[in-house]
C-alpha cells in the first residue's frame, strides 16, 4: 500500500472522529435499562411528531391534488370549447384570407388563362368577406380586397378592349372565330365584371356592340354592293302569258327552282362581282343574301346569349334547391302504410301537400318564364343594336327587287315564288336556331313578296284576258291574233303551271290555284275563240288537238312535279280535251 493512500485514510477518519464518539456514547447509554426506556419514549415522540407532520403534509398534498384535478378539468373544458370553434375559426380564416400567391398572380401578371381560375377564387373570397361583415377582420380585409378588385377590373377592361382591337383595324378578321375561340373562353371574367364592376361591364358591352355593328355594317355593305352589281347585269325581261310574241322557252329551268331551298347551290361570293361576265338570276342573289344573313344573325344571337348572360352564381343554387323541393313534394307515396286505415288518415295530409306543391310549382315556373322573357328581351336589344344596319341593307336590296327601276326589270312570277319559298325555309331554320328577332324581319319580307306575287299573277291573267278579247274582236274590228301566238301563250301557261306546282306549299295552295284556274279559264276561252275562226270542222278539230298536245308535251317535260295530284288533274283536264278533239277528227274524216 502506498504512502499517499495511508495519508488519505487517516485524514478521512480524523474528520469523522466526532461522529464516532457520539455514536459510542449513545451505545453506552442505551445499555442501561432506564436509559433504554427514555430513549424509546423519545423515539416514539419523535415518531409521533413525524407522523403528525406527515399527515399534515398528506392533507396538503391531497388539497393540491384536488386543485390540480380541478384545474385539469377546467383545461379539458377549455380544450373542448376550443376544439368546437377550431373548425369554424379555421374556415373563417381560410375564407377571409387571400393567399399571397393568388394576390401575386393577379397583381404581377397579365390577363390570361390562369386568371380564369384565379378570379373565381378571388370572387369567392370577396363574397365571404362581404357575407361576414360583422367580423372585425372582415372589415379590415374588405379594404384590401376592394383595392385588389379595382386592379382586377382595370386589367380586365384593358384586356377585353385589346381583344376587340383587331376587328376595328382589320375588317377581314373572322368574327365567329374571335367569338368562339377567344371571347367565350374568357366569358367568366366578363361575368365577374358584371357582378362586381357593372360600370366597366356596361362600357365593354357598348364597346363590343359598336365594334360588331361597324364590322357587320361594313361587310354587308360591301357584299350587297357586289350583289347589286351582279343583279344589274343579270336582269332578263320576261314575257307575260298573254304576250303577243311567238317565241317561247319550251322547257322549265328546273335548276333555278333549286334556289327555293337551303340545300341548293353554293352562295354567291362578293369577289365574283369583279368578273364582268358573271351573272346570276335574282332569286339566286336573294338566296345568297338570306343565307348569309341567317348564318351571321343566328350566330351573333347565340354568342350574345352566352357571353352577356346576366345570371348570378347564386341563382343556379337557388334553382337547384327549388327543384329539389319540388321533387320531394312530387315523390311517390309508396312510403304510406299498407293498411286501409292508415291510407285514409294520410289522405288529407297528402292532398294538402299536393295542393301546396302545385302552387309552389306554378309560382316557380311563372317566375322562371318571367325571367326568361326578360332575358330574351335583353338579348334581343343587344342583337338589334348590332344587326340593325344589316337589316336595313337587306331591306334596301329587297326593295330594289320589289320596286325595280327602268334599267332593272322586275322579276317574274316564278322567281318571286322561289324567293317566297326560300324565305319560308330560312324562317323555319331560324326558328330551329331560336332567333326570334330575325323571325320578325323574315315575316316582313314575306309581307312584301306576296303582294308582288299577286300583282304579277294578276298581270298574267289580265294579259291573257286581253289576248282573248283581241282574238274575239268586236262588231267593228275583227280578231287578228295569229295561231303561233296562241300556241306560245298555251306553252307559257304550261311552263308557269309546272313551276308553281314544283314550288307548291300546302299552306297557300288554295290561293295559288285560284290564280291558275283564272289563267286556265282565260286560256281555254282564247283557244276556243281562235279555233272558232276555222270554218272547216276537221281543221278546227286538228287545231284544237295540236294546241292541246303542245300543252301536254310542255307539262310532261317537267319530271319533278308530275306526281303531284294537281299536276295529274291538270294533265287529265287537257288530255280529255285533246282526246275529244281527236274523236272529232275521226268522226269528220269517217
Rosetta blueprint (number, residue, H / E / L):
1 X L
2 X L
3 X H
4 X H
5 X H
6 X H
7 X H
8 X H
9 X H
10 X H
11 X H
12 X H
13 X H
14 X H
15 X H
16 X L
17 X H
18 X H
19 X H
20 X H
21 X H
22 X H
23 X H
24 X H
25 X H
26 X H
27 X H
28 X H
29 X H
30 X H
31 X L
32 X L
33 X H
34 X H
35 X H
36 X H
37 X H
38 X H
39 X H
40 X H
41 X H
42 X H
43 X H
44 X H
45 X H
46 X H
47 X H
48 X H
49 X H
50 X H
51 X H
52 X H
53 X H
54 X H
55 X H
56 X H
57 X H
58 X H
59 X H
60 X H
61 X H
62 X H
63 X H
64 X H
65 X H
66 X H
67 X H
68 X H
69 X H
70 X H
71 X H
72 X H
73 X H
74 X H
75 X H
76 X H
77 X H
78 X H
79 X H
80 X H
81 X H
82 X H
83 X H
84 X H
85 X H
86 X H
87 X H
88 X H
89 X H
90 X H
91 X H
92 X H
93 X H
94 X H
95 X H
96 X H
97 X L
98 X L
99 X L
100 X H
101 X H
102 X H
103 X H
104 X H
105 X H
106 X H
107 X H
108 X H
109 X L
110 X L
111 X L
112 X L
113 X L
114 X H
115 X H
116 X H
117 X H
118 X H
119 X H
120 X H
121 X H
122 X H
123 X H
124 X H
125 X H
126 X H
127 X H
128 X H
129 X H
130 X H
131 X H
132 X L
133 X L
134 X L
135 X L
136 X H
137 X H
138 X H
139 X H
140 X H
141 X H
142 X H
143 X H
144 X H
145 X H
146 X H
147 X H
148 X H
149 X H
150 X H
151 X H
152 X H
153 X H
154 X H
155 X H
156 X H
157 X H
158 X H
159 X H
160 X H
161 X H
162 X H
163 X H
164 X H
165 X H
166 X H
167 X H
168 X H
169 X H
170 X L
171 X L
172 X L
173 X L
174 X L
175 X H
176 X H
177 X H
178 X H
179 X H
180 X H
181 X H
182 X H
183 X H
184 X H
185 X H
186 X H
187 X H
188 X H
189 X H
190 X H
191 X H
192 X H
193 X H
194 X H
195 X H
196 X H
197 X L
198 X H
199 X H
200 X H
201 X H
202 X H
203 X H
204 X H
205 X H
206 X H
207 X H
208 X H
209 X H
210 X H
211 X H
212 X H
213 X H
214 X H
215 X H
216 X H
217 X H
218 X H
219 X H
220 X H
221 X H
222 X H
223 X H
224 X H
225 X H
226 X H
227 X H
228 X H
229 X H
230 X H
231 X H
232 X H
233 X H
234 X H
235 X L
236 X L
237 X L
238 X L
239 X L
240 X L
241 X L
242 X L
243 X L
244 X L
245 X L
246 X L
247 X L
248 X L
249 X L
250 X L
251 X L
252 X L
253 X L
254 X H
255 X H
256 X H
257 X H
258 X H
259 X H
260 X H
261 X L
262 X L
263 X L
264 X L
265 X L
266 X L
267 X L
268 X L
269 X L
270 X H
271 X H
272 X H
273 X H
274 X H
275 X L
276 X L
277 X L
278 X L
279 X L
280 X L
281 X L
282 X H
283 X H
284 X H
285 X H
286 X H
287 X H
288 X H
289 X H
290 X H
291 X H
292 X H
293 X H
294 X H
295 X H
296 X H
297 X H
298 X H
299 X H
300 X H
301 X H
302 X H
303 X H
304 X H
305 X H
306 X H
307 X H
308 X L
309 X L
310 X L
311 X L
312 X L
313 X H
314 X H
315 X H
316 X H
317 X H
318 X H
319 X H
320 X H
321 X H
322 X H
323 X H
324 X H
325 X H
326 X H
327 X H
328 X H
329 X H
330 X L
331 X L
332 X L
333 X L
334 X L
335 X L
336 X L
337 X L
338 X L
339 X L
340 X H
341 X H
342 X H
343 X H
344 X H
345 X H
346 X H
347 X H
348 X H
349 X H
350 X H
351 X H
352 X H
353 X H
354 X H
355 X H
356 X H
357 X H
358 X H
359 X H
360 X H
361 X H
362 X H
363 X H
364 X H
365 X H
366 X H
367 X H
368 X H
369 X H
370 X H
371 X H
372 X H
373 X H
374 X H
375 X H
376 X H
377 X H
378 X H
379 X H
380 X H
381 X H
382 X H
383 X H
384 X H
385 X H
386 X H
387 X H
388 X H
389 X H
390 X H
391 X H
392 X H
393 X H
394 X H
395 X H
396 X H
397 X H
398 X H
399 X H
400 X H
401 X H
402 X H
403 X L
404 X L
405 X L
406 X L
407 X L
408 X L
409 X L
410 X L
411 X L
412 X L
413 X H
414 X H
415 X H
416 X H
417 X H
418 X H
419 X H
420 X H
421 X H
422 X H
423 X H
424 X H
425 X H
426 X H
427 X H
428 X H
429 X H
430 X H
431 X H
432 X H
433 X L
434 X L
435 X L
436 X H
437 X H
438 X H
439 X H
440 X H
441 X H
442 X H
443 X H
444 X H
445 X H
446 X H
447 X H
448 X H
449 X H
450 X H
451 X H
452 X H
453 X H
454 X H
455 X H
456 X H
457 X H
458 X H
459 X H
460 X H
461 X H
462 X H
463 X H
464 X H
465 X H
466 X H
467 X H
468 X H
469 X H
470 X H
471 X H
472 X H
473 X E
474 X L
475 X L
476 X L
477 X L
478 X E
479 X L
480 X L
481 X L
482 X L
483 X H
484 X H
485 X H
486 X H
487 X H
488 X H
489 X H
490 X H
491 X H
492 X H
493 X H
494 X H
495 X H
496 X H
497 X H
498 X H
499 X H
500 X H
501 X H
502 X H
503 X L
504 X L
505 X L
506 X H
507 X H
508 X H
509 X H
510 X H
511 X H
512 X H
513 X H
514 X H
515 X H
516 X H
517 X H
518 X H
519 X H
520 X H
521 X H
522 X H
523 X H
524 X H
525 X H
526 X H
527 X H
528 X H
529 X H
530 X H
531 X H
532 X H
533 X L
534 X L
535 X L
536 X L
537 X H
538 X H
539 X H
540 X H
541 X H
542 X H
543 X H
544 X H
545 X H
546 X H
547 X H
548 X H
549 X H
550 X H
551 X H
552 X H
553 X H
554 X H
555 X H
556 X H
557 X L
558 X L
559 X L
560 X L
561 X L
562 X L
563 X L
564 X L
565 X H
566 X H
567 X H
568 X H
569 X H
570 X H
571 X H
572 X H
573 X H
574 X H
575 X H
576 X H
577 X H
578 X H
579 X H
580 X H
581 X H
582 X H
583 X H
584 X H
585 X H
586 X H
587 X H
588 X H
589 X H
590 X L
